[in-house]
């Protein structure tokens, strides 16, 4: 079964430690299969189970000390 892929833009990440912090927060959400983060663009790509809407992503990012500034769905 293939998953869905959602994209988010995150502001405030300046180093690899920031990336790891956001990645761990999102990976802790139910239904998340993988997280890829591009530090330069702030783009976060999350592969998740098709039935999951990932409502908790913005809160997980905020709890990590960063701000989600945009969303999209790749598939």
C-alpha angles and dihedrals in degrees: 000000000000123000134225122256122219128184129211133182115223126195126208103036109132106162145019091269088060090050092051092049094053092042093054092048093053094041087059092065120100114257097022113134101176142351126208121185129192107202096196095056099027089232115153117194116196124190109202143165111284095240094054121093094190095224089164097062096091091048092047090051091048092049087054089059099257137102130238108224102176147004141206142162120239095187 
